[in-house]
């Protein structure tokens, strides 16, 4: 079947196949699937449809990246990439924008005044060589086959196909010239794949494709039922990322960063195993080296590192001290322990404030969002802060009540569980 796949990919790129022909093929894959060999062939052909990055021989084995299927408050990449660079790896991270209830790494980074995500390939490669990392958007020269195929999948309802998702994600990561990759595949009510079985199937497919292309790949399955960390909203998530880079972040965020980065350090031969790698990453978050790499990236990509010299300057530069930005605090109404926080409810509320996009052409208000003051497992009392909402206009009637209903409170102690449900590879 590889010959026919090659004909499809070539026809997509050179325009010799019309939309109807490509759609017929996409629908066939959506309905009938592809076997592992054909999925790998499709992924390789999509990777090779554009430029594939190459790196100096002396450190090409240190080039790594991660990908997340997305979620609410997921700012792992912003912490993980500088921490990896601080530990000696090279991270050419090509990220995306948010759509719907999931946030995008590029939108978060663009909260930083002057920060450029539109680096050319040459600029990105030189920056990675110089400081160890770059976080940018996809360029026209990388995987052009995916842009047209994804646009057609989006309008024909063929997005949720495991072979098509696999080839789309892995081809873009493979085009970065990686030696190792970690995939964070989420499941839960606010995840793209709600059921764990679906997430496992997608995880195995992506791991098989990437490993089949010579990229050492592992998958972390993690839950996306509650928001990750405390901050939801672009600028607010940058603040929380900085806190984590300085060793003061929430436990669930730090755990995902340390485990995923530890896997990559082990895969690259820097350490003996994931546990040793996780400790190395943890140390970089506490000794200032990861934060320094973040500041180097900000400066290299057009921002001002002095914006992060103090909490006040950071909040000011991110627009969180803007006189036009309003805040509303919502308080606990019963005693007990936080049992659950509905991530989807929080995300949709923030989306209504303008923190994300309902369509690709929507503008994003980087400053609006929410800070969750009480986490799962916390003991709470009536009158304590539950969540703070940052907004531009007066909140609609019933908004506060709707946000409060996202929190479930138990009269009994609630044990806090890890978000990681499985590691594959």
MOCOR-V422829 format. One record per residue. N is the residue number from 0. RES is the residue in one letter. PSI is psi in degrees with one decimal (999 if undefined). OMEGA is omega in whole degrees, -180 to 180 (NA if undefined). D_LAST is the distance of its C-alpha to the last C-alpha in Angstrom with 1 decimal. Layout:
n:N res:RES psi:PSI omega:OMEGA d_last:D_LAST
n:N res:RES psi:PSI omega:OMEGA d_last:D_LAST
//
This chain:
n:0 res:X psi:-12.2 omega:-175 d_last:27.9
n:1 res:X psi:-33.1 omega:179 d_last:26.6
n:2 res:X psi:-43.7 omega:-180 d_last:30.3
n:3 res:X psi:-33.4 omega:176 d_last:31.0
n:4 res:X psi:-41.9 omega:178 d_last:27.9
n:5 res:X psi:-41.6 omega:179 d_last:29.2
n:6 res:X psi:-40.0 omega:180 d_last:32.6
n:7 res:X psi:-50.7 omega:-177 d_last:31.3
n:8 res:X psi:-43.9 omega:178 d_last:29.5
n:9 res:X psi:-40.7 omega:180 d_last:32.5
n:10 res:X psi:-32.9 omega:176 d_last:34.8
n:11 res:X psi:-43.2 omega:-174 d_last:33.0
n:12 res:X psi:-44.7 omega:-175 d_last:33.3
n:13 res:X psi:-3.1 omega:176 d_last:36.8
n:14 res:X psi:4.4 omega:-179 d_last:38.3
n:15 res:X psi:-18.7 omega:174 d_last:39.5
n:16 res:X psi:130.5 omega:177 d_last:37.9
n:17 res:X psi:166.8 omega:-179 d_last:39.5
n:18 res:X psi:-40.7 omega:-177 d_last:37.7
n:19 res:X psi:-37.7 omega:179 d_last:38.8
n:20 res:X psi:-41.9 omega:179 d_last:37.2
n:21 res:X psi:-41.5 omega:180 d_last:33.9
n:22 res:X psi:-41.3 omega:178 d_last:34.0
n:23 res:X psi:-42.1 omega:-179 d_last:34.7
n:24 res:X psi:-43.2 omega:178 d_last:31.6
n:25 res:X psi:-41.9 omega:180 d_last:29.4
n:26 res:X psi:-33.7 omega:177 d_last:30.9
n:27 res:X psi:-43.8 omega:178 d_last:30.3
n:28 res:X psi:-41.1 omega:180 d_last:26.6
n:29 res:X psi:-40.8 omega:-176 d_last:26.7
n:30 res:X psi:-35.8 omega:-172 d_last:28.5
n:31 res:X psi:-14.7 omega:180 d_last:27.1
n:32 res:X psi:-178.5 omega:174 d_last:23.5
n:33 res:X psi:147.4 omega:175 d_last:22.0
n:34 res:X psi:172.0 omega:-174 d_last:20.0
n:35 res:X psi:-43.9 omega:-179 d_last:16.8
n:36 res:X psi:-42.8 omega:-179 d_last:18.9
n:37 res:X psi:-34.7 omega:178 d_last:21.3
n:38 res:X psi:-42.0 omega:177 d_last:18.8
n:39 res:X psi:-42.2 omega:179 d_last:17.5
n:40 res:X psi:-44.0 omega:178 d_last:21.2
n:41 res:X psi:-44.2 omega:-178 d_last:22.2
n:42 res:X psi:-43.6 omega:179 d_last:19.6
n:43 res:X psi:-43.2 omega:-180 d_last:20.7
n:44 res:X psi:-37.8 omega:177 d_last:24.4
n:45 res:X psi:-42.3 omega:176 d_last:24.1
n:46 res:X psi:-45.1 omega:-174 d_last:22.6
n:47 res:X psi:2.5 omega:178 d_last:25.5
n:48 res:X psi:-11.9 omega:179 d_last:28.1
n:49 res:X psi:-157.2 omega:-178 d_last:28.7
n:50 res:X psi:140.1 omega:174 d_last:28.2
n:51 res:X psi:125.4 omega:-175 d_last:25.0
n:52 res:X psi:143.1 omega:174 d_last:24.9
n:53 res:X psi:155.1 omega:-174 d_last:25.2
n:54 res:X psi:160.3 omega:179 d_last:25.2
n:55 res:X psi:138.9 omega:-176 d_last:27.0
n:56 res:X psi:-34.9 omega:-173 d_last:25.7
n:57 res:X psi:-20.8 omega:177 d_last:26.0
n:58 res:X psi:19.5 omega:179 d_last:23.3
n:59 res:X psi:-25.3 omega:179 d_last:21.4
n:60 res:X psi:-7.3 omega:-180 d_last:18.3
n:61 res:X psi:3.1 omega:-176 d_last:18.5
n:62 res:X psi:118.9 omega:-173 d_last:18.4
n:63 res:X psi:167.4 omega:176 d_last:15.6
n:64 res:X psi:172.4 omega:174 d_last:15.6
n:65 res:X psi:161.0 omega:175 d_last:14.2
n:66 res:X psi:139.1 omega:175 d_last:15.2
n:67 res:X psi:143.2 omega:176 d_last:16.2
n:68 res:X psi:-0.2 omega:168 d_last:17.6
n:69 res:X psi:156.1 omega:180 d_last:20.5
n:70 res:X psi:-165.1 omega:-176 d_last:22.5
n:71 res:X psi:119.7 omega:-178 d_last:25.5
n:72 res:X psi:17.9 omega:-176 d_last:25.9
n:73 res:X psi:95.8 omega:178 d_last:22.5
n:74 res:X psi:25.7 omega:-177 d_last:23.4
n:75 res:X psi:-44.7 omega:-175 d_last:20.1
n:76 res:X psi:-38.0 omega:-175 d_last:20.3
n:77 res:X psi:-26.1 omega:176 d_last:23.8
n:78 res:X psi:-42.1 omega:-172 d_last:22.8
n:79 res:X psi:-44.3 omega:-175 d_last:19.4
n:80 res:X psi:-49.0 omega:177 d_last:20.8
n:81 res:X psi:-36.2 omega:179 d_last:23.8
n:82 res:X psi:-41.2 omega:177 d_last:21.9
n:83 res:X psi:-43.3 omega:179 d_last:19.5
n:84 res:X psi:-37.5 omega:179 d_last:22.7
n:85 res:X psi:-23.4 omega:-179 d_last:24.4
n:86 res:X psi:9.4 omega:172 d_last:21.8
n:87 res:X psi:0.0 omega:179 d_last:22.3
n:88 res:X psi:166.7 omega:179 d_last:19.9
n:89 res:X psi:128.4 omega:-171 d_last:21.2
n:90 res:X psi:96.9 omega:175 d_last:20.5
n:91 res:X psi:77.7 omega:-169 d_last:22.2
n:92 res:X psi:116.4 omega:175 d_last:21.3
n:93 res:X psi:117.7 omega:-171 d_last:22.9
n:94 res:X psi:177.2 omega:-178 d_last:23.2
n:95 res:X psi:179.8 omega:178 d_last:25.2
n:96 res:X psi:162.0 omega:179 d_last:28.0
n:97 res:X psi:151.9 omega:173 d_last:28.2
n:98 res:X psi:131.9 omega:-177 d_last:29.7
n:99 res:X psi:-138.8 omega:-172 d_last:30.9
n:100 res:X psi:-9.9 omega:-179 d_last:29.5
n:101 res:X psi:138.3 omega:179 d_last:26.4
n:102 res:X psi:156.2 omega:179 d_last:27.1
n:103 res:X psi:140.6 omega:-180 d_last:26.4
n:104 res:X psi:-40.1 omega:-179 d_last:25.5
n:105 res:X psi:-40.0 omega:179 d_last:28.4
n:106 res:X psi:-39.3 omega:179 d_last:30.9
n:107 res:X psi:-47.3 omega:-179 d_last:30.0
n:108 res:X psi:-33.7 omega:-180 d_last:30.5
n:109 res:X psi:-3.0 omega:168 d_last:33.7
n:110 res:X psi:-25.5 omega:-177 d_last:35.1
n:111 res:X psi:119.1 omega:-177 d_last:35.7
n:112 res:X psi:129.1 omega:176 d_last:39.1
n:113 res:X psi:-9.4 omega:-174 d_last:39.0
n:114 res:X psi:125.3 omega:-179 d_last:35.2
n:115 res:X psi:127.4 omega:173 d_last:34.5
n:116 res:X psi:1.4 omega:-176 d_last:31.4
n:117 res:X psi:40.7 omega:177 d_last:33.1
n:118 res:X psi:146.3 omega:172 d_last:32.6
n:119 res:X psi:165.9 omega:178 d_last:33.1
n:120 res:X psi:-42.9 omega:-180 d_last:30.5
n:121 res:X psi:-43.5 omega:178 d_last:32.6
n:122 res:X psi:-42.1 omega:-179 d_last:33.0
n:123 res:X psi:-44.8 omega:-178 d_last:29.3
n:124 res:X psi:-41.8 omega:179 d_last:28.6
n:125 res:X psi:-37.4 omega:180 d_last:31.4
n:126 res:X psi:-42.2 omega:178 d_last:30.3
n:127 res:X psi:-41.6 omega:179 d_last:26.8
n:128 res:X psi:-37.2 omega:-175 d_last:28.4
n:129 res:X psi:-48.1 omega:-174 d_last:30.9
n:130 res:X psi:-7.6 omega:174 d_last:29.1
n:131 res:X psi:-7.6 omega:180 d_last:25.4
n:132 res:X psi:156.6 omega:169 d_last:24.7
n:133 res:X psi:144.2 omega:178 d_last:26.2
n:134 res:X psi:109.9 omega:-170 d_last:25.6
n:135 res:X psi:172.8 omega:174 d_last:27.4
n:136 res:X psi:165.9 omega:-180 d_last:27.9
n:137 res:X psi:139.6 omega:177 d_last:27.2
n:138 res:X psi:163.4 omega:-179 d_last:30.0
n:139 res:X psi:-22.5 omega:-175 d_last:32.0
n:140 res:X psi:-14.2 omega:-179 d_last:30.9
n:141 res:X psi:126.7 omega:174 d_last:27.1
n:142 res:X psi:59.4 omega:178 d_last:26.0
n:143 res:X psi:-26.1 omega:179 d_last:29.5
n:144 res:X psi:-34.3 omega:-175 d_last:28.5
n:145 res:X psi:-36.0 omega:-176 d_last:26.3
n:146 res:X psi:-46.8 omega:-179 d_last:29.3
n:147 res:X psi:-42.7 omega:-179 d_last:31.6
n:148 res:X psi:-41.0 omega:-179 d_last:29.1
n:149 res:X psi:-40.8 omega:179 d_last:27.9
n:150 res:X psi:-40.2 omega:179 d_last:31.5
n:151 res:X psi:-36.3 omega:176 d_last:32.4
n:152 res:X psi:-39.9 omega:-176 d_last:29.6
n:153 res:X psi:-37.5 omega:-176 d_last:30.7
n:154 res:X psi:-4.9 omega:-179 d_last:34.2
n:155 res:X psi:6.7 omega:176 d_last:33.6
n:156 res:X psi:26.9 omega:-180 d_last:31.2
n:157 res:X psi:24.3 omega:-180 d_last:28.4
n:158 res:X psi:-44.4 omega:-171 d_last:25.9
n:159 res:X psi:58.4 omega:175 d_last:23.8
n:160 res:X psi:123.3 omega:-175 d_last:22.5
n:161 res:X psi:-45.4 omega:178 d_last:18.7
n:162 res:X psi:-36.5 omega:-179 d_last:19.3
n:163 res:X psi:-37.9 omega:175 d_last:21.6
n:164 res:X psi:-45.3 omega:-179 d_last:19.5
n:165 res:X psi:-51.3 omega:-177 d_last:16.5
n:166 res:X psi:-35.4 omega:-180 d_last:18.9
n:167 res:X psi:-48.5 omega:-176 d_last:20.7
n:168 res:X psi:-50.7 omega:-172 d_last:17.9
n:169 res:X psi:-33.5 omega:179 d_last:15.9
n:170 res:X psi:-37.7 omega:-180 d_last:19.2
n:171 res:X psi:-38.5 omega:177 d_last:20.4
n:172 res:X psi:-39.0 omega:180 d_last:17.5
n:173 res:X psi:-32.1 omega:179 d_last:17.6
n:174 res:X psi:-14.9 omega:177 d_last:21.3
n:175 res:X psi:-6.9 omega:-180 d_last:20.8
n:176 res:X psi:43.1 omega:-174 d_last:20.0
n:177 res:X psi:151.8 omega:168 d_last:16.6
n:178 res:X psi:-29.1 omega:-179 d_last:14.7
n:179 res:X psi:150.2 omega:-176 d_last:11.6
n:180 res:X psi:140.9 omega:170 d_last:10.8
n:181 res:X psi:136.1 omega:-179 d_last:9.5
n:182 res:X psi:128.0 omega:176 d_last:10.5
n:183 res:X psi:102.1 omega:-178 d_last:12.4
n:184 res:X psi:117.8 omega:-173 d_last:13.2
n:185 res:X psi:150.4 omega:174 d_last:16.2
n:186 res:X psi:153.3 omega:-176 d_last:18.1
n:187 res:X psi:179.8 omega:-170 d_last:21.6
n:188 res:X psi:-20.0 omega:178 d_last:25.2
n:189 res:X psi:18.5 omega:179 d_last:25.0
n:190 res:X psi:159.5 omega:176 d_last:21.7
n:191 res:X psi:-42.9 omega:175 d_last:21.8
n:192 res:X psi:103.9 omega:-175 d_last:20.0
n:193 res:X psi:-41.9 omega:-176 d_last:21.9
n:194 res:X psi:138.8 omega:-179 d_last:20.5
n:195 res:X psi:-36.9 omega:-179 d_last:17.1
n:196 res:X psi:-40.2 omega:177 d_last:17.0
n:197 res:X psi:-44.5 omega:-179 d_last:17.6
n:198 res:X psi:-41.2 omega:179 d_last:14.9
n:199 res:X psi:-42.0 omega:-180 d_last:12.3
n:200 res:X psi:-43.5 omega:178 d_last:13.8
n:201 res:X psi:-42.8 omega:-180 d_last:13.8
n:202 res:X psi:-46.1 omega:-179 d_last:10.3
n:203 res:X psi:-39.4 omega:179 d_last:9.3
n:204 res:X psi:-45.9 omega:-180 d_last:12.2
n:205 res:X psi:-40.3 omega:179 d_last:11.5
n:206 res:X psi:-42.8 omega:179 d_last:7.9
n:207 res:X psi:-43.3 omega:-179 d_last:9.8
n:208 res:X psi:-47.5 omega:-178 d_last:12.8
n:209 res:X psi:-44.8 omega:177 d_last:11.5
n:210 res:X psi:-36.8 omega:179 d_last:9.7
n:211 res:X psi:-19.7 omega:178 d_last:12.9
n:212 res:X psi:8.1 omega:176 d_last:15.0
n:213 res:X psi:11.0 omega:177 d_last:13.7
n:214 res:X psi:120.1 omega:178 d_last:11.9
n:215 res:X psi:113.9 omega:-168 d_last:8.8
n:216 res:X psi:134.2 omega:173 d_last:6.8
n:217 res:X psi:158.2 omega:180 d_last:4.6
n:218 res:X psi:133.3 omega:172 d_last:6.5
n:219 res:X psi:118.8 omega:172 d_last:8.9
n:220 res:X psi:129.0 omega:-179 d_last:11.3
n:221 res:X psi:155.6 omega:-175 d_last:14.7
n:222 res:X psi:146.7 omega:175 d_last:18.2
n:223 res:X psi:64.2 omega:174 d_last:21.0
n:224 res:X psi:-41.3 omega:175 d_last:24.1
n:225 res:X psi:155.8 omega:175 d_last:25.8
n:226 res:X psi:148.2 omega:178 d_last:26.1
n:227 res:X psi:120.3 omega:-175 d_last:23.7
n:228 res:X psi:-157.0 omega:-176 d_last:26.0
n:229 res:X psi:-21.8 omega:-172 d_last:29.8
n:230 res:X psi:135.5 omega:172 d_last:30.7
n:231 res:X psi:119.0 omega:-174 d_last:30.7
n:232 res:X psi:144.6 omega:-165 d_last:32.5
n:233 res:X psi:-60.2 omega:-179 d_last:32.0
n:234 res:X psi:-38.2 omega:179 d_last:34.3
n:235 res:X psi:-35.9 omega:179 d_last:33.6
n:236 res:X psi:-28.6 omega:173 d_last:29.8
n:237 res:X psi:-42.9 omega:177 d_last:30.7
n:238 res:X psi:-46.8 omega:-179 d_last:32.7
n:239 res:X psi:-34.6 omega:176 d_last:29.8
n:240 res:X psi:-43.9 omega:178 d_last:27.4
n:241 res:X psi:-43.7 omega:177 d_last:30.1
n:242 res:X psi:-41.3 omega:-179 d_last:30.5
n:243 res:X psi:-38.9 omega:177 d_last:26.8
n:244 res:X psi:-19.3 omega:178 d_last:27.0
n:245 res:X psi:15.5 omega:175 d_last:29.9
n:246 res:X psi:16.9 omega:-177 d_last:28.2
n:247 res:X psi:23.2 omega:-175 d_last:30.0
n:248 res:X psi:168.5 omega:177 d_last:27.5
n:249 res:X psi:149.8 omega:-173 d_last:26.6
n:250 res:X psi:-43.5 omega:-175 d_last:24.1
n:251 res:X psi:-37.7 omega:178 d_last:21.7
n:252 res:X psi:-46.8 omega:-180 d_last:21.5
n:253 res:X psi:-38.0 omega:180 d_last:21.2
n:254 res:X psi:-47.0 omega:-180 d_last:18.3
n:255 res:X psi:-41.1 omega:179 d_last:16.2
n:256 res:X psi:-49.6 omega:-176 d_last:17.3
n:257 res:X psi:-41.4 omega:-178 d_last:16.6
n:258 res:X psi:-49.4 omega:-177 d_last:13.1
n:259 res:X psi:-44.1 omega:179 d_last:12.0
n:260 res:X psi:-35.4 omega:177 d_last:14.2
n:261 res:X psi:-37.7 omega:177 d_last:13.2
n:262 res:X psi:-43.4 omega:-179 d_last:9.6
n:263 res:X psi:-37.6 omega:177 d_last:11.5
n:264 res:X psi:-38.8 omega:179 d_last:14.0
n:265 res:X psi:-42.2 omega:-179 d_last:11.8
n:266 res:X psi:-28.2 omega:-178 d_last:10.3
n:267 res:X psi:-2.6 omega:178 d_last:14.0
n:268 res:X psi:9.6 omega:178 d_last:15.3
n:269 res:X psi:-36.0 omega:-180 d_last:17.5
n:270 res:X psi:170.5 omega:-176 d_last:16.5
n:271 res:X psi:-35.0 omega:-177 d_last:15.1
n:272 res:X psi:174.4 omega:-177 d_last:12.4
n:273 res:X psi:-38.7 omega:-178 d_last:11.4
n:274 res:X psi:-43.7 omega:178 d_last:14.6
n:275 res:X psi:-38.6 omega:178 d_last:16.8
n:276 res:X psi:-41.6 omega:179 d_last:15.6
n:277 res:X psi:-39.5 omega:178 d_last:16.3
n:278 res:X psi:-39.3 omega:179 d_last:19.7
n:279 res:X psi:-42.3 omega:177 d_last:20.4
n:280 res:X psi:-44.3 omega:178 d_last:19.9
n:281 res:X psi:-42.3 omega:179 d_last:22.0
n:282 res:X psi:-37.9 omega:180 d_last:24.7
n:283 res:X psi:-27.0 omega:178 d_last:24.8
n:284 res:X psi:-17.8 omega:-176 d_last:25.5
n:285 res:X psi:-14.1 omega:-179 d_last:28.3
n:286 res:X psi:3.1 omega:176 d_last:30.0
n:287 res:X psi:-9.4 omega:-175 d_last:30.7
n:288 res:X psi:-37.6 omega:178 d_last:28.7
n:289 res:X psi:-41.3 omega:179 d_last:26.2
n:290 res:X psi:-38.4 omega:178 d_last:29.3
n:291 res:X psi:-40.6 omega:177 d_last:31.2
n:292 res:X psi:-38.4 omega:176 d_last:28.5
n:293 res:X psi:-45.6 omega:179 d_last:28.8
n:294 res:X psi:-38.1 omega:176 d_last:32.6
n:295 res:X psi:-42.2 omega:179 d_last:32.4
n:296 res:X psi:-45.6 omega:179 d_last:30.5
n:297 res:X psi:-48.0 omega:-179 d_last:33.0
n:298 res:X psi:-42.0 omega:-177 d_last:35.9
n:299 res:X psi:-28.2 omega:-177 d_last:34.5
n:300 res:X psi:21.1 omega:169 d_last:34.0
n:301 res:X psi:-5.3 omega:178 d_last:37.5
n:302 res:X psi:-178.5 omega:-179 d_last:37.4
n:303 res:X psi:114.2 omega:-178 d_last:39.4
n:304 res:X psi:-24.8 omega:179 d_last:37.6
n:305 res:X psi:-16.1 omega:175 d_last:40.7
n:306 res:X psi:-17.8 omega:-177 d_last:39.9
n:307 res:X psi:19.6 omega:-178 d_last:37.5
n:308 res:X psi:-26.4 omega:178 d_last:40.0
n:309 res:X psi:163.2 omega:178 d_last:40.8
n:310 res:X psi:-40.3 omega:-177 d_last:39.8
n:311 res:X psi:-45.5 omega:-178 d_last:43.1
n:312 res:X psi:-35.2 omega:179 d_last:42.6
n:313 res:X psi:-48.3 omega:-180 d_last:39.0
n:314 res:X psi:-38.1 omega:179 d_last:40.2
n:315 res:X psi:-47.6 omega:-177 d_last:43.2
n:316 res:X psi:-31.5 omega:-180 d_last:41.4
n:317 res:X psi:1.3 omega:177 d_last:38.9
n:318 res:X psi:11.5 omega:-177 d_last:41.9
n:319 res:X psi:-6.3 omega:173 d_last:41.3
n:320 res:X psi:14.5 omega:178 d_last:44.8
n:321 res:X psi:129.4 omega:-179 d_last:46.4
n:322 res:X psi:-21.9 omega:-180 d_last:49.6
n:323 res:X psi:-6.8 omega:179 d_last:48.9
n:324 res:X psi:122.1 omega:-179 d_last:45.6
n:325 res:X psi:155.9 omega:174 d_last:46.4
n:326 res:X psi:140.4 omega:178 d_last:44.5
n:327 res:X psi:124.2 omega:-180 d_last:44.8
n:328 res:X psi:133.4 omega:179 d_last:43.7
n:329 res:X psi:135.6 omega:-170 d_last:43.1
n:330 res:X psi:157.8 omega:178 d_last:43.7
n:331 res:X psi:138.0 omega:-178 d_last:42.7
n:332 res:X psi:-2.6 omega:175 d_last:45.1
n:333 res:X psi:152.3 omega:179 d_last:44.2
n:334 res:X psi:153.4 omega:176 d_last:43.2
n:335 res:X psi:-151.9 omega:179 d_last:39.9
n:336 res:X psi:141.7 omega:178 d_last:36.2
n:337 res:X psi:118.5 omega:-179 d_last:33.9
n:338 res:X psi:-35.4 omega:-175 d_last:31.9
n:339 res:X psi:150.5 omega:172 d_last:30.4
n:340 res:X psi:118.9 omega:-176 d_last:30.6
n:341 res:X psi:104.4 omega:-177 d_last:30.3
n:342 res:X psi:-38.6 omega:-178 d_last:28.3
n:343 res:X psi:-40.5 omega:179 d_last:29.7
n:344 res:X psi:-43.0 omega:178 d_last:33.2
n:345 res:X psi:-44.0 omega:-178 d_last:32.9
n:346 res:X psi:-44.4 omega:-178 d_last:31.4
n:347 res:X psi:-34.7 omega:177 d_last:34.1
n:348 res:X psi:-44.6 omega:179 d_last:36.8
n:349 res:X psi:-35.1 omega:177 d_last:35.6
n:350 res:X psi:-39.5 omega:178 d_last:35.5
n:351 res:X psi:-28.0 omega:178 d_last:39.1
n:352 res:X psi:-17.9 omega:180 d_last:40.0
n:353 res:X psi:13.0 omega:-176 d_last:38.7
n:354 res:X psi:-15.9 omega:-178 d_last:35.4
n:355 res:X psi:-166.7 omega:-177 d_last:33.7
n:356 res:X psi:136.3 omega:168 d_last:34.5
n:357 res:X psi:-29.8 omega:173 d_last:35.5
n:358 res:X psi:162.9 omega:-175 d_last:35.9
n:359 res:X psi:-23.9 omega:-176 d_last:34.8
n:360 res:X psi:-2.0 omega:-180 d_last:38.3
n:361 res:X psi:145.8 omega:173 d_last:38.6
n:362 res:X psi:151.0 omega:-180 d_last:39.3
n:363 res:X psi:134.3 omega:171 d_last:37.2
n:364 res:X psi:107.4 omega:-172 d_last:39.0
n:365 res:X psi:-21.8 omega:-172 d_last:36.7
n:366 res:X psi:-24.3 omega:-174 d_last:38.5
n:367 res:X psi:159.0 omega:179 d_last:38.5
n:368 res:X psi:-150.0 omega:-176 d_last:36.0
n:369 res:X psi:148.0 omega:170 d_last:35.6
n:370 res:X psi:119.2 omega:-179 d_last:34.8
n:371 res:X psi:117.5 omega:-174 d_last:33.8
n:372 res:X psi:-20.6 omega:-178 d_last:35.7
n:373 res:X psi:121.7 omega:-176 d_last:34.6
n:374 res:X psi:165.2 omega:176 d_last:31.0
n:375 res:X psi:131.4 omega:-179 d_last:29.6
n:376 res:X psi:-16.2 omega:-179 d_last:30.8
n:377 res:X psi:140.3 omega:171 d_last:33.8
n:378 res:X psi:134.6 omega:-175 d_last:37.2
n:379 res:X psi:155.3 omega:178 d_last:39.7
n:380 res:X psi:153.1 omega:180 d_last:43.5
n:381 res:X psi:132.5 omega:177 d_last:45.8
n:382 res:X psi:-10.9 omega:177 d_last:46.6
n:383 res:X psi:155.1 omega:179 d_last:43.5
n:384 res:X psi:137.7 omega:179 d_last:41.6
n:385 res:X psi:-48.5 omega:-178 d_last:38.9
n:386 res:X psi:145.8 omega:176 d_last:38.0
n:387 res:X psi:127.9 omega:-180 d_last:39.7
n:388 res:X psi:129.9 omega:175 d_last:40.0
n:389 res:X psi:123.4 omega:-171 d_last:40.8
n:390 res:X psi:167.0 omega:-178 d_last:42.8
n:391 res:X psi:-41.2 omega:-175 d_last:45.6
n:392 res:X psi:170.7 omega:176 d_last:48.0
n:393 res:X psi:138.7 omega:-179 d_last:49.1
n:394 res:X psi:141.4 omega:178 d_last:46.6
n:395 res:X psi:156.2 omega:175 d_last:47.4
n:396 res:X psi:133.0 omega:177 d_last:49.0
n:397 res:X psi:-4.4 omega:-177 d_last:46.6
n:398 res:X psi:-47.5 omega:-178 d_last:43.7
n:399 res:X psi:-40.3 omega:179 d_last:43.6
n:400 res:X psi:-39.4 omega:179 d_last:43.8
n:401 res:X psi:-42.5 omega:178 d_last:40.9
n:402 res:X psi:-43.3 omega:-180 d_last:38.7
n:403 res:X psi:-35.2 omega:-177 d_last:39.8
n:404 res:X psi:-11.9 omega:177 d_last:38.8
n:405 res:X psi:-16.9 omega:-178 d_last:35.1
n:406 res:X psi:126.6 omega:174 d_last:35.2
n:407 res:X psi:132.4 omega:-175 d_last:35.3
n:408 res:X psi:133.1 omega:-179 d_last:37.0
n:409 res:X psi:145.2 omega:175 d_last:37.0
n:410 res:X psi:-6.8 omega:-177 d_last:39.9
n:411 res:X psi:158.5 omega:179 d_last:37.5
n:412 res:X psi:137.3 omega:-180 d_last:34.9
n:413 res:X psi:125.1 omega:178 d_last:31.5
n:414 res:X psi:138.5 omega:179 d_last:28.4
n:415 res:X psi:127.4 omega:-179 d_last:25.8
n:416 res:X psi:155.6 omega:175 d_last:22.2
n:417 res:X psi:151.5 omega:175 d_last:19.0
n:418 res:X psi:-19.2 omega:-175 d_last:17.8
n:419 res:X psi:121.8 omega:-178 d_last:14.1
n:420 res:X psi:-21.6 omega:-180 d_last:13.6
n:421 res:X psi:146.6 omega:172 d_last:9.9
n:422 res:X psi:124.4 omega:-178 d_last:6.6
n:423 res:X psi:124.1 omega:177 d_last:3.8
n:424 res:X psi:999 omega:NA d_last:0.0
//
